[in-house]
Amino acid sequence: LFGDEKDDSNLKLQNREGDIVTTIEPTTQKYLERILEQINDRWKPETVGGIIIDPNSGEILAMSSIPTFNPNDIGSVKDLKVLSNPLVENAYEMGSIIKPLTVATALDDGVINPNSTYDDTGTMVVSGKKIANHDSKARGITTIQDLLGYSLNVGAATFALKVGKEQFAKYFFSYGIGSKTGIDLPNEATGLTNNLKTGRDVEIATAAYGQGIAVSPIAVAKALSVLANGGYVIKPHLVKEIRYTDGTSEILKQMKDGPVLQKK
């Protein structure tokens, strides 16, 4: 409850009952679930999940993970861990999906441009530690598109170091990496991002390709939305409207923050 608890009219207002209208789009949700089942059947992962988000509004159009459960038959659940939502409540080293954020940071900071290239040597040594592409293969003069297409760790690390430790960390924190998104679901995880604050080059280099930092999948969806909506931070949400039993309704409007990235 909010406000003065002695105010009966305010209590009555806050205690109104109603139905929640979610942002979930049924056809999109079914499609996501079908794709996840195919992935689960083929690769047998411990957990698989996915989020489809509108990058402009923050509306969650679909969200699902496996293993799952039937909410109409909770009594049959043997492992209580399946009752949690790993896409919101867990933090992971997300790996190469972070690379687009690194490239966007370098572009926005002006240390590279869309036509920039770098010499991909396959491996590099940073702070006495060896960093390598997934196959350690050197590809020579490489474009930004090939960096992303072939998921090259050396390229991501190279561009992050061009940005610089403090500036790179500032960008990542501005995307929401390391903080809660504020999504309207319980038990949201906070990211583990102390490596962005150590002041060592190697931690920035590894964070550039999604290692050494752990974040929730919903936080990554929020961050990547910045790249798709013109540079603005949005708030992921699942509730679109509340329809009260007294005949009134409340439409929840979500506004963009930002801008984070500037058009140049």
C-alpha angles and dihedrals in degrees: 000000000000132000130014110348089207090065103093093191091054091049091051091050094050093046096056114135124223150138124274119229109206130208092235112125106212098214092048091047092052091048092052092048091051092051092048091051090053091050092046093050093049103041104023095217123183089239133002127182145158143198128204111195135177100236093205101051103021091235113154105227094179137002128172143149139188131256092051139160143222108257088205091060107041090150091072094059110112100176111051091201090078089066091069125080108238091191090066107018101046133064123213141176093257097197125195097002084080093063095086088059090052093051092046089051093052092046094048092045089054098235089119136020132208091271096049122125135188136198106258106207096176092238137035137182118232122178088346093306125114118235120191143178114253089265098027086234119150114224101182119215104017134184127225091250091055090047088059096036094052094033096233116192094195091058094049091048092047093054094043091054090049088058091050133234101275096040093046092051090047091056094048093050090049089057088058095255106154098020135082117267094218092236113172094249128096131259098018112187124237116226123250103231107147089123088072089063103047095092091227121127094222094062091051090047094053094042087056089071097036103265128119091029126077125205137164119262091241090056090053091049088053092048095048090050087069088068093052103045104050099274105308130133114232133191115240112227142169102197116083102165143000116216110198125211090237089069097258126112139199122213112205112221119199119204129203122245122208144359095238098168120046125215110239 
